[in-house]
Amino acid sequence: MTPDQISLVRQTMTWVQPRRQEFAADFYRRLFAADPGLEGMFSTDPVIQQEKFVDELTAIVAAISDFPAFLLRAGALGVRHVNYQVRAEHYRVMREVLAATFAAGFPQDWTAEHEQAWRSAYDMVAEAMLLGRGRSADAPRAAWRP
Ligand code: HEM
């Protein structure tokens, strides 16, 4: 990611903060519409899960320019996701849904540059999460990419 892309991604997180709940609710609505099988994997109260998701995304985006801290945080998150039965291909679905949620939530501000920056950021997060969980047989690192 370029420094400009990091700035663009951080800018989008400032849009999210005042509308966290609405953003996260729309994100999960879209995620479960894109793959109805995913809904059953979540057992936590949806409002709490939505809060945790935005908090984690904010923390990871804040850590992006400190690569060791970023790797540690995203890697630990990836390890926990093994226990949630999340598989490599799920990361691809989430990437599309996240971009669609930003596009729908901030139509005046979201540009092609924001989208490209977010795709790069998301790819880094997903790679680091998958690295954290190690190279298990079901999840070669490149498998989630189109
Ligand atoms: C950018 C990538 C992701 C982020 C930032 C993220 C964030 C989180 C956070 C903060 C939690 C709360 C528990 C914890 O901290 O361990 C969580 C739980 C969970 N996530 Fe993710 N996640 C990501 C990717 C995914 C993907 C791709 C899936 C699969 C579709 C997924 C499915 C789940 C499930 C099933 C839980 C457990 C919910 C429960 O306990 O009911 N996550 N995620």
Backbone and ligand atoms as CSV (ligand in chain L), in Angstrom:
chain,resi,resn,atom,element,x,y,z
A,1,MET,N,N,0.848,-1.210,0.000
A,1,MET,CA,C,0.000,0.000,0.000
A,1,MET,C,C,0.873,1.246,0.000
A,2,THR,N,N,0.432,2.279,-0.726
A,2,THR,CA,C,1.176,3.542,-0.708
A,2,THR,C,C,0.712,4.379,0.494
A,3,PRO,N,N,1.522,5.369,0.906
A,3,PRO,CA,C,1.087,6.261,1.994
A,3,PRO,C,C,-0.259,6.922,1.678
A,4,ASP,N,N,-0.469,7.301,0.403
A,4,ASP,CA,C,-1.754,7.917,0.027
A,4,ASP,C,C,-2.910,6.945,0.248
A,5,GLN,N,N,-2.676,5.687,-0.067
A,5,GLN,CA,C,-3.747,4.693,0.126
A,5,GLN,C,C,-4.050,4.498,1.611
A,6,ILE,N,N,-3.001,4.507,2.425
A,6,ILE,CA,C,-3.222,4.386,3.881
A,6,ILE,C,C,-4.071,5.568,4.357
A,7,SER,N,N,-3.764,6.767,3.855
A,7,SER,CA,C,-4.559,7.947,4.246
A,7,SER,C,C,-6.011,7.800,3.817
A,8,LEU,N,N,-6.226,7.290,2.613
A,8,LEU,CA,C,-7.611,7.136,2.119
A,8,LEU,C,C,-8.388,6.156,2.996
A,9,VAL,N,N,-7.739,5.054,3.360
A,9,VAL,CA,C,-8.420,4.052,4.185
A,9,VAL,C,C,-8.733,4.643,5.564
A,10,ARG,N,N,-7.766,5.376,6.105
A,10,ARG,CA,C,-8.008,6.000,7.426
A,10,ARG,C,C,-9.138,7.024,7.332
A,11,GLN,N,N,-9.183,7.736,6.212
A,11,GLN,CA,C,-10.269,8.710,6.038
A,11,GLN,C,C,-11.634,8.021,6.092
A,12,THR,N,N,-11.738,6.863,5.437
A,12,THR,CA,C,-13.039,6.175,5.427
A,12,THR,C,C,-13.443,5.750,6.846
A,13,MET,N,N,-12.457,5.430,7.684
A,13,MET,CA,C,-12.800,5.036,9.055
A,13,MET,C,C,-13.327,6.225,9.858
A,14,THR,N,N,-12.909,7.448,9.497
A,14,THR,CA,C,-13.481,8.626,10.182
A,14,THR,C,C,-14.934,8.834,9.759
A,15,TRP,N,N,-15.291,8.404,8.558
A,15,TRP,CA,C,-16.708,8.482,8.157
A,15,TRP,C,C,-17.536,7.481,8.961
A,16,VAL,N,N,-16.917,6.319,9.203
A,16,VAL,CA,C,-17.664,5.242,9.864
A,16,VAL,C,C,-17.967,5.601,11.329
A,17,GLN,N,N,-17.009,6.215,12.032
A,17,GLN,CA,C,-17.146,6.369,13.491
A,17,GLN,C,C,-18.494,6.957,13.922
A,18,PRO,N,N,-18.949,8.071,13.349
A,18,PRO,CA,C,-20.237,8.611,13.827
A,18,PRO,C,C,-21.443,7.767,13.421
A,19,ARG,N,N,-21.223,6.811,12.527
A,19,ARG,CA,C,-22.350,5.980,12.049
A,19,ARG,C,C,-22.030,4.506,12.184
A,20,ARG,N,N,-21.280,4.187,13.246
A,20,ARG,CA,C,-20.760,2.830,13.425
A,20,ARG,C,C,-21.829,1.754,13.363
A,21,GLN,N,N,-22.879,1.987,14.154
A,21,GLN,CA,C,-23.885,0.927,14.281
A,21,GLN,C,C,-24.616,0.679,12.960
A,22,GLU,N,N,-24.990,1.786,12.327
A,22,GLU,CA,C,-25.688,1.689,11.039
A,22,GLU,C,C,-24.793,1.006,9.985
A,23,PHE,N,N,-23.516,1.398,9.974
A,23,PHE,CA,C,-22.570,0.833,9.015
A,23,PHE,C,C,-22.407,-0.671,9.240
A,24,ALA,N,N,-22.166,-1.041,10.516
A,24,ALA,CA,C,-21.903,-2.449,10.822
A,24,ALA,C,C,-23.151,-3.305,10.598
A,25,ALA,N,N,-24.308,-2.758,10.931
A,25,ALA,CA,C,-25.545,-3.523,10.723
A,25,ALA,C,C,-25.751,-3.784,9.232
A,26,ASP,N,N,-25.491,-2.754,8.429
A,26,ASP,CA,C,-25.659,-2.924,6.979
A,26,ASP,C,C,-24.630,-3.918,6.435
A,27,PHE,N,N,-23.409,-3.856,6.990
A,27,PHE,CA,C,-22.360,-4.785,6.560
A,27,PHE,C,C,-22.790,-6.237,6.798
A,28,TYR,N,N,-23.285,-6.540,8.006
A,28,TYR,CA,C,-23.661,-7.934,8.295
A,28,TYR,C,C,-24.908,-8.342,7.503
A,29,ARG,N,N,-25.829,-7.381,7.301
A,29,ARG,CA,C,-27.003,-7.686,6.471
A,29,ARG,C,C,-26.549,-8.126,5.069
A,30,ARG,N,N,-25.621,-7.371,4.527
A,30,ARG,CA,C,-25.125,-7.685,3.180
A,30,ARG,C,C,-24.331,-8.993,3.165
A,31,LEU,N,N,-23.565,-9.227,4.232
A,31,LEU,CA,C,-22.765,-10.457,4.306
A,31,LEU,C,C,-23.677,-11.684,4.307
A,32,PHE,N,N,-24.735,-11.638,5.112
A,32,PHE,CA,C,-25.625,-12.801,5.207
A,32,PHE,C,C,-26.482,-12.944,3.945
A,33,ALA,N,N,-26.721,-11.827,3.236
A,33,ALA,CA,C,-27.442,-11.924,1.961
A,33,ALA,C,C,-26.530,-12.554,0.898
A,34,ALA,N,N,-25.234,-12.212,0.951
A,34,ALA,CA,C,-24.289,-12.723,-0.046
A,34,ALA,C,C,-24.053,-14.222,0.143
A,35,ASP,N,N,-24.044,-14.681,1.402
A,35,ASP,CA,C,-23.841,-16.096,1.692
A,35,ASP,C,C,-24.656,-16.469,2.935
A,36,PRO,N,N,-25.901,-16.892,2.727
A,36,PRO,CA,C,-26.798,-17.160,3.858
A,36,PRO,C,C,-26.236,-18.195,4.839
A,37,GLY,N,N,-25.348,-19.046,4.376
A,37,GLY,CA,C,-24.764,-20.053,5.257
A,37,GLY,C,C,-23.911,-19.456,6.374
A,38,LEU,N,N,-23.469,-18.222,6.200
A,38,LEU,CA,C,-22.564,-17.615,7.194
A,38,LEU,C,C,-23.282,-17.236,8.482
A,39,GLU,N,N,-24.579,-16.942,8.367
A,39,GLU,CA,C,-25.292,-16.407,9.537
A,39,GLU,C,C,-25.217,-17.361,10.733
A,40,GLY,N,N,-25.338,-18.657,10.450
A,40,GLY,CA,C,-25.326,-19.654,11.521
A,40,GLY,C,C,-23.991,-19.778,12.238
A,41,MET,N,N,-22.932,-19.188,11.666
A,41,MET,CA,C,-21.614,-19.257,12.317
A,41,MET,C,C,-21.497,-18.249,13.458
A,42,PHE,N,N,-22.409,-17.278,13.498
A,42,PHE,CA,C,-22.329,-16.224,14.511
A,42,PHE,C,C,-23.290,-16.527,15.645
A,43,SER,N,N,-22.761,-16.569,16.878
A,43,SER,CA,C,-23.627,-16.831,18.033
A,43,SER,C,C,-23.715,-15.629,18.969
A,44,THR,N,N,-22.760,-14.707,18.820
A,44,THR,CA,C,-22.746,-13.513,19.686
A,44,THR,C,C,-23.917,-12.602,19.315
A,45,ASP,N,N,-24.446,-11.878,20.319
A,45,ASP,CA,C,-25.496,-10.887,20.075
A,45,ASP,C,C,-25.069,-9.976,18.914
A,46,PRO,N,N,-25.918,-9.791,17.894
A,46,PRO,CA,C,-25.492,-9.050,16.696
A,46,PRO,C,C,-24.976,-7.643,16.995
A,47,VAL,N,N,-25.596,-6.938,17.924
A,47,VAL,CA,C,-25.156,-5.561,18.197
A,47,VAL,C,C,-23.746,-5.564,18.796
A,48,ILE,N,N,-23.482,-6.543,19.664
A,48,ILE,CA,C,-22.140,-6.651,20.264
A,48,ILE,C,C,-21.114,-7.032,19.195
A,49,GLN,N,N,-21.485,-7.990,18.352
A,49,GLN,CA,C,-20.589,-8.401,17.268
A,49,GLN,C,C,-20.278,-7.221,16.343
A,50,GLN,N,N,-21.308,-6.434,16.037
A,50,GLN,CA,C,-21.110,-5.277,15.144
A,50,GLN,C,C,-20.113,-4.295,15.756
A,51,GLU,N,N,-20.269,-4.037,17.068
A,51,GLU,CA,C,-19.352,-3.139,17.781
A,51,GLU,C,C,-17.921,-3.669,17.722
A,52,LYS,N,N,-17.782,-4.980,18.010
A,52,LYS,CA,C,-16.442,-5.586,18.028
A,52,LYS,C,C,-15.790,-5.489,16.655
A,53,PHE,N,N,-16.594,-5.711,15.622
A,53,PHE,CA,C,-16.058,-5.689,14.264
A,53,PHE,C,C,-15.512,-4.296,13.926
A,54,VAL,N,N,-16.300,-3.257,14.207
A,54,VAL,CA,C,-15.837,-1.895,13.883
A,54,VAL,C,C,-14.629,-1.523,14.737
A,55,ASP,N,N,-14.642,-1.920,16.024
A,55,ASP,CA,C,-13.479,-1.650,16.886
A,55,ASP,C,C,-12.219,-2.294,16.321
A,56,GLU,N,N,-12.339,-3.550,15.899
A,56,GLU,CA,C,-11.170,-4.287,15.405
A,56,GLU,C,C,-10.678,-3.696,14.089
A,57,LEU,N,N,-11.620,-3.383,13.216
A,57,LEU,CA,C,-11.247,-2.783,11.923
A,57,LEU,C,C,-10.510,-1.466,12.164
A,58,THR,N,N,-11.014,-0.672,13.098
A,58,THR,CA,C,-10.393,0.619,13.422
A,58,THR,C,C,-8.970,0.397,13.948
A,59,ALA,N,N,-8.816,-0.583,14.847
A,59,ALA,CA,C,-7.500,-0.835,15.445
A,59,ALA,C,C,-6.521,-1.355,14.390
A,60,ILE,N,N,-6.990,-2.224,13.514
A,60,ILE,CA,C,-6.101,-2.780,12.490
A,60,ILE,C,C,-5.666,-1.689,11.511
A,61,VAL,N,N,-6.627,-0.856,11.116
A,61,VAL,CA,C,-6.304,0.224,10.179
A,61,VAL,C,C,-5.323,1.199,10.830
A,62,ALA,N,N,-5.490,1.446,12.132
A,62,ALA,CA,C,-4.566,2.335,12.838
A,62,ALA,C,C,-3.165,1.726,12.864
A,63,ALA,N,N,-3.079,0.392,12.908
A,63,ALA,CA,C,-1.779,-0.279,13.036
A,63,ALA,C,C,-1.077,-0.480,11.692
A,64,ILE,N,N,-1.752,-0.178,10.592
A,64,ILE,CA,C,-1.205,-0.533,9.274
A,64,ILE,C,C,0.195,0.026,9.028
A,65,SER,N,N,0.475,1.229,9.509
A,65,SER,CA,C,1.787,1.820,9.218
A,65,SER,C,C,2.875,1.316,10.174
A,66,ASP,N,N,2.486,0.531,11.190
A,66,ASP,CA,C,3.472,-0.088,12.094
A,66,ASP,C,C,3.402,-1.594,11.822
A,67,PHE,N,N,4.187,-2.038,10.835
A,67,PHE,CA,C,3.965,-3.374,10.284
A,67,PHE,C,C,4.045,-4.502,11.314
A,68,PRO,N,N,5.044,-4.494,12.232
A,68,PRO,CA,C,5.070,-5.566,13.236
A,68,PRO,C,C,3.805,-5.593,14.094
A,69,ALA,N,N,3.315,-4.429,14.500
A,69,ALA,CA,C,2.096,-4.371,15.317
A,69,ALA,C,C,0.892,-4.857,14.511
A,70,PHE,N,N,0.871,-4.474,13.248
A,70,PHE,CA,C,-0.213,-4.892,12.355
A,70,PHE,C,C,-0.239,-6.411,12.216
A,71,LEU,N,N,0.962,-6.994,11.951
A,71,LEU,CA,C,1.039,-8.450,11.759
A,71,LEU,C,C,0.604,-9.212,13.006
A,72,LEU,N,N,1.012,-8.675,14.150
A,72,LEU,CA,C,0.690,-9.324,15.422
A,72,LEU,C,C,-0.814,-9.310,15.653
A,73,ARG,N,N,-1.412,-8.154,15.442
A,73,ARG,CA,C,-2.845,-7.988,15.718
A,73,ARG,C,C,-3.692,-8.822,14.743
A,74,ALA,N,N,-3.377,-8.674,13.441
A,74,ALA,CA,C,-4.167,-9.396,12.449
A,74,ALA,C,C,-3.913,-10.910,12.552
A,75,GLY,N,N,-2.680,-11.285,12.867
A,75,GLY,CA,C,-2.354,-12.709,13.005
A,75,GLY,C,C,-3.131,-13.349,14.139
A,76,ALA,N,N,-3.204,-12.641,15.283
A,76,ALA,CA,C,-3.949,-13.171,16.437
A,76,ALA,C,C,-5.432,-13.288,16.099
A,77,LEU,N,N,-5.948,-12.298,15.369
A,77,LEU,CA,C,-7.356,-12.343,14.952
A,77,LEU,C,C,-7.598,-13.552,14.042
A,78,GLY,N,N,-6.633,-13.797,13.146
A,78,GLY,CA,C,-6.756,-14.932,12.237
A,78,GLY,C,C,-6.767,-16.262,12.980
A,79,VAL,N,N,-5.944,-16.366,14.013
A,79,VAL,CA,C,-5.911,-17.602,14.816
A,79,VAL,C,C,-7.283,-17.820,15.470
A,80,ARG,N,N,-7.878,-16.745,16.032
A,80,ARG,CA,C,-9.197,-16.902,16.662
A,80,ARG,C,C,-10.247,-17.318,15.636
A,81,HIS,N,N,-10.081,-16.846,14.398
A,81,HIS,CA,C,-11.065,-17.188,13.365
A,81,HIS,C,C,-11.041,-18.658,12.957
A,82,VAL,N,N,-9.939,-19.339,13.231
A,82,VAL,CA,C,-9.926,-20.787,12.977
A,82,VAL,C,C,-10.992,-21.446,13.857
A,83,ASN,N,N,-11.075,-20.977,15.116
A,83,ASN,CA,C,-12.070,-21.550,16.042
A,83,ASN,C,C,-13.500,-21.215,15.637
A,84,TYR,N,N,-13.661,-20.141,14.879
A,84,TYR,CA,C,-15.013,-19.775,14.410
A,84,TYR,C,C,-15.364,-20.514,13.117
A,85,GLN,N,N,-14.519,-21.441,12.713
A,85,GLN,CA,C,-14.726,-22.243,11.485
A,85,GLN,C,C,-14.637,-21.405,10.211
A,86,VAL,N,N,-13.949,-20.279,10.272
A,86,VAL,CA,C,-13.825,-19.440,9.075
A,86,VAL,C,C,-12.767,-20.053,8.158
A,87,ARG,N,N,-13.131,-20.188,6.886
A,87,ARG,CA,C,-12.212,-20.794,5.920
A,87,ARG,C,C,-11.701,-19.738,4.942
A,88,ALA,N,N,-10.659,-20.103,4.220
A,88,ALA,CA,C,-9.987,-19.134,3.348
A,88,ALA,C,C,-10.963,-18.460,2.381
A,89,GLU,N,N,-11.894,-19.207,1.812
A,89,GLU,CA,C,-12.769,-18.611,0.790
A,89,GLU,C,C,-13.746,-17.596,1.378
A,90,HIS,N,N,-13.990,-17.672,2.685
A,90,HIS,CA,C,-14.889,-16.691,3.301
A,90,HIS,C,C,-14.312,-15.271,3.228
A,91,TYR,N,N,-12.981,-15.189,3.224
A,91,TYR,CA,C,-12.354,-13.870,3.199
A,91,TYR,C,C,-12.687,-13.124,1.908
A,92,ARG,N,N,-12.844,-13.860,0.831
A,92,ARG,CA,C,-13.155,-13.239,-0.458
A,92,ARG,C,C,-14.539,-12.607,-0.425
A,93,VAL,N,N,-15.509,-13.349,0.107
A,93,VAL,CA,C,-16.888,-12.836,0.191
A,93,VAL,C,C,-16.890,-11.539,1.002
A,94,MET,N,N,-16.178,-11.568,2.120
A,94,MET,CA,C,-16.191,-10.400,3.001
A,94,MET,C,C,-15.578,-9.180,2.321
A,95,ARG,N,N,-14.567,-9.388,1.503
A,95,ARG,CA,C,-13.941,-8.251,0.814
A,95,ARG,C,C,-14.943,-7.539,-0.085
A,96,GLU,N,N,-15.709,-8.310,-0.847
A,96,GLU,CA,C,-16.696,-7.702,-1.754
A,96,GLU,C,C,-17.781,-6.986,-0.969
A,97,VAL,N,N,-18.200,-7.602,0.143
A,97,VAL,CA,C,-19.286,-7.033,0.944
A,97,VAL,C,C,-18.825,-5.738,1.626
A,98,LEU,N,N,-17.596,-5.713,2.077
A,98,LEU,CA,C,-17.092,-4.506,2.737
A,98,LEU,C,C,-17.057,-3.335,1.740
A,99,ALA,N,N,-16.561,-3.594,0.538
A,99,ALA,CA,C,-16.508,-2.534,-0.478
A,99,ALA,C,C,-17.927,-2.058,-0.821
A,100,ALA,N,N,-18.860,-3.000,-0.938
A,100,ALA,CA,C,-20.247,-2.634,-1.281
A,100,ALA,C,C,-20.888,-1.825,-0.153
A,101,THR,N,N,-20.533,-2.135,1.101
A,101,THR,CA,C,-21.113,-1.404,2.234
A,101,THR,C,C,-20.606,0.034,2.255
A,102,PHE,N,N,-19.320,0.218,1.975
A,102,PHE,CA,C,-18.789,1.591,1.897
A,102,PHE,C,C,-19.455,2.349,0.745
A,103,ALA,N,N,-19.563,1.714,-0.401
A,103,ALA,CA,C,-20.124,2.389,-1.575
A,103,ALA,C,C,-21.564,2.830,-1.312
A,104,ALA,N,N,-22.329,1.964,-0.647
A,104,ALA,CA,C,-23.735,2.288,-0.382
A,104,ALA,C,C,-23.878,3.294,0.761
A,105,GLY,N,N,-22.971,3.219,1.745
A,105,GLY,CA,C,-23.102,4.058,2.935
A,105,GLY,C,C,-22.606,5.479,2.734
A,106,PHE,N,N,-21.636,5.642,1.836
A,106,PHE,CA,C,-21.031,6.967,1.659
A,106,PHE,C,C,-20.938,7.300,0.168
A,107,PRO,N,N,-22.086,7.316,-0.518
A,107,PRO,CA,C,-22.054,7.446,-1.982
A,107,PRO,C,C,-21.448,8.774,-2.470
A,108,GLN,N,N,-21.535,9.829,-1.641
A,108,GLN,CA,C,-20.999,11.134,-2.077
A,108,GLN,C,C,-19.475,11.156,-2.024
A,109,ASP,N,N,-18.912,10.390,-1.089
A,109,ASP,CA,C,-17.477,10.514,-0.789
A,109,ASP,C,C,-16.624,9.374,-1.326
A,110,TRP,N,N,-17.222,8.200,-1.473
A,110,TRP,CA,C,-16.497,6.986,-1.877
A,110,TRP,C,C,-16.110,7.088,-3.341
A,111,THR,N,N,-14.814,6.988,-3.642
A,111,THR,CA,C,-14.335,7.101,-5.029
A,111,THR,C,C,-13.645,5.794,-5.429
A,112,ALA,N,N,-13.286,5.718,-6.695
A,112,ALA,CA,C,-12.558,4.535,-7.183
A,112,ALA,C,C,-11.223,4.394,-6.441
A,113,GLU,N,N,-10.637,5.536,-6.056
A,113,GLU,CA,C,-9.358,5.487,-5.324
A,113,GLU,C,C,-9.560,4.897,-3.926
A,114,HIS,N,N,-10.677,5.287,-3.274
A,114,HIS,CA,C,-10.966,4.687,-1.969
A,114,HIS,C,C,-11.148,3.177,-2.112
A,115,GLU,N,N,-11.858,2.796,-3.151
A,115,GLU,CA,C,-12.129,1.368,-3.347
A,115,GLU,C,C,-10.822,0.593,-3.552
A,116,GLN,N,N,-9.941,1.135,-4.406
A,116,GLN,CA,C,-8.667,0.449,-4.662
A,116,GLN,C,C,-7.831,0.375,-3.386
A,117,ALA,N,N,-7.819,1.487,-2.631
A,117,ALA,CA,C,-7.044,1.520,-1.389
A,117,ALA,C,C,-7.590,0.483,-0.404
A,118,TRP,N,N,-8.919,0.393,-0.315
A,118,TRP,CA,C,-9.513,-0.560,0.626
A,118,TRP,C,C,-9.255,-2.013,0.210
A,119,ARG,N,N,-9.288,-2.236,-1.095
A,119,ARG,CA,C,-9.014,-3.616,-1.568
A,119,ARG,C,C,-7.593,-4.021,-1.187
A,120,SER,N,N,-6.644,-3.096,-1.357
A,120,SER,CA,C,-5.258,-3.411,-0.971
A,120,SER,C,C,-5.163,-3.637,0.528
A,121,ALA,N,N,-5.841,-2.775,1.306
A,121,ALA,CA,C,-5.778,-2.904,2.766
A,121,ALA,C,C,-6.411,-4.222,3.198
A,122,TYR,N,N,-7.554,-4.510,2.625
A,122,TYR,CA,C,-8.251,-5.747,3.020
A,122,TYR,C,C,-7.396,-6.968,2.670
A,123,ASP,N,N,-6.770,-6.929,1.493
A,123,ASP,CA,C,-5.923,-8.062,1.096
A,123,ASP,C,C,-4.797,-8.268,2.105
A,124,MET,N,N,-4.231,-7.150,2.563
A,124,MET,CA,C,-3.160,-7.263,3.569
A,124,MET,C,C,-3.684,-7.856,4.869
A,125,VAL,N,N,-4.864,-7.403,5.293
A,125,VAL,CA,C,-5.444,-7.908,6.538
A,125,VAL,C,C,-5.712,-9.411,6.404
A,126,ALA,N,N,-6.331,-9.791,5.289
A,126,ALA,CA,C,-6.677,-11.204,5.101
A,126,ALA,C,C,-5.417,-12.072,5.028
A,127,GLU,N,N,-4.411,-11.581,4.298
A,127,GLU,CA,C,-3.148,-12.338,4.208
A,127,GLU,C,C,-2.541,-12.518,5.593
A,128,ALA,N,N,-2.553,-11.434,6.383
A,128,ALA,CA,C,-1.948,-11.498,7.720
A,128,ALA,C,C,-2.766,-12.409,8.624
A,129,MET,N,N,-4.089,-12.395,8.481
A,129,MET,CA,C,-4.927,-13.295,9.287
A,129,MET,C,C,-4.639,-14.751,8.919
A,130,LEU,N,N,-4.520,-14.997,7.630
A,130,LEU,CA,C,-4.272,-16.377,7.179
A,130,LEU,C,C,-2.854,-16.820,7.538
A,131,LEU,N,N,-1.901,-15.881,7.484
A,131,LEU,CA,C,-0.531,-16.194,7.911
A,131,LEU,C,C,-0.510,-16.560,9.377
A,132,GLY,N,N,-1.277,-15.794,10.167
A,132,GLY,CA,C,-1.308,-16.025,11.604
A,132,GLY,C,C,-1.778,-17.421,11.935
A,133,ARG,N,N,-2.738,-17.887,11.163
A,133,ARG,CA,C,-3.277,-19.210,11.479
A,133,ARG,C,C,-2.418,-20.326,10.909
A,134,GLY,N,N,-1.422,-19.956,10.125
A,134,GLY,CA,C,-0.505,-20.964,9.598
A,134,GLY,C,C,-1.024,-21.598,8.327
A,135,ARG,N,N,-0.211,-22.456,7.783
A,135,ARG,CA,C,-0.573,-23.057,6.498
A,135,ARG,C,C,-1.269,-24.380,6.713
A,136,SER,N,N,-2.511,-24.323,7.130
A,136,SER,CA,C,-3.232,-25.582,7.310
A,136,SER,C,C,-3.632,-26.112,5.938
A,137,ALA,N,N,-3.882,-27.396,5.880
A,137,ALA,CA,C,-4.067,-28.073,4.590
A,137,ALA,C,C,-5.252,-27.507,3.812
A,138,ASP,N,N,-6.299,-27.045,4.502
A,138,ASP,CA,C,-7.495,-26.584,3.792
A,138,ASP,C,C,-7.328,-25.172,3.266
A,139,ALA,N,N,-6.238,-24.499,3.629
A,139,ALA,CA,C,-6.174,-23.080,3.326
A,139,ALA,C,C,-4.827,-22.625,2.781
A,140,PRO,N,N,-4.502,-23.051,1.563
A,140,PRO,CA,C,-3.305,-22.472,0.971
A,140,PRO,C,C,-3.494,-20.963,0.895
A,141,ARG,N,N,-2.429,-20.201,1.115
A,141,ARG,CA,C,-2.594,-18.774,1.356
A,141,ARG,C,C,-3.227,-18.031,0.193
A,142,ALA,N,N,-3.023,-18.505,-1.029
A,142,ALA,CA,C,-3.550,-17.763,-2.161
A,142,ALA,C,C,-4.996,-18.133,-2.481
A,143,ALA,N,N,-5.548,-19.124,-1.791
A,143,ALA,CA,C,-6.808,-19.705,-2.256
A,143,ALA,C,C,-7.998,-18.756,-2.169
A,144,TRP,N,N,-7.937,-17.770,-1.283
A,144,TRP,CA,C,-9.108,-16.911,-1.145
A,144,TRP,C,C,-9.198,-15.875,-2.249
A,145,ARG,N,N,-8.103,-15.693,-2.990
A,145,ARG,CA,C,-8.114,-14.643,-4.017
A,145,ARG,C,C,-8.808,-15.133,-5.279
A,146,PRO,N,N,-9.434,-14.192,-6.019
A,146,PRO,CA,C,-10.086,-14.603,-7.249
A,146,PRO,C,C,-9.068,-15.106,-8.263
L,1,HEM,C1,C,-11.255,-7.945,8.041
L,1,HEM,C2,C,-11.489,-9.165,8.460
L,1,HEM,C3,C,-12.181,-9.494,9.769
L,1,HEM,C4,C,-12.243,-8.783,10.934
L,1,HEM,C5,C,-11.616,-7.425,11.249
L,1,HEM,C6,C,-13.051,-9.566,11.862
L,1,HEM,C7,C,-13.337,-9.193,13.165
L,1,HEM,C8,C,-13.947,-10.002,14.109
L,1,HEM,C9,C,-14.041,-9.734,15.536
L,1,HEM,C10,C,-13.485,-8.490,16.215
L,1,HEM,C11,C,-14.696,-10.761,16.128
L,1,HEM,C12,C,-15.013,-10.878,17.632
L,1,HEM,C13,C,-14.247,-11.993,18.294
L,1,HEM,C14,C,-12.734,-11.833,18.261
L,1,HEM,O1,O,-12.195,-10.715,18.379
L,1,HEM,O2,O,-12.073,-12.870,18.092
L,1,HEM,C15,C,-15.035,-11.695,15.064
L,1,HEM,C16,C,-15.717,-12.884,15.244
L,1,HEM,C17,C,-16.161,-13.666,14.216
L,1,HEM,N1,N,-15.905,-13.491,12.874
L,1,HEM,FE1,FE,-14.684,-12.120,12.080
L,1,HEM,N2,N,-13.465,-10.703,11.231
L,1,HEM,C18,C,-12.965,-10.703,9.959
L,1,HEM,C19,C,-13.161,-11.667,9.005
L,1,HEM,C20,C,-14.121,-12.654,9.105
L,1,HEM,C21,C,-14.550,-13.496,8.024
L,1,HEM,C22,C,-14.011,-13.463,6.600
L,1,HEM,C23,C,-15.529,-14.303,8.529
L,1,HEM,C24,C,-16.334,-15.349,7.806
L,1,HEM,C25,C,-17.267,-15.022,7.020
L,1,HEM,C26,C,-15.685,-13.992,9.935
L,1,HEM,C27,C,-16.533,-14.625,10.804
L,1,HEM,C28,C,-16.543,-14.476,12.181
L,1,HEM,C29,C,-17.260,-15.342,13.115
L,1,HEM,C30,C,-18.106,-16.564,12.733
L,1,HEM,C31,C,-17.026,-14.846,14.392
L,1,HEM,C32,C,-17.527,-15.433,15.727
L,1,HEM,C33,C,-18.810,-14.735,16.099
L,1,HEM,C34,C,-19.441,-15.280,17.365
L,1,HEM,O3,O,-18.739,-15.541,18.352
L,1,HEM,O4,O,-20.642,-15.403,17.375
L,1,HEM,N3,N,-14.832,-12.970,10.238
L,1,HEM,N4,N,-14.568,-11.207,13.856
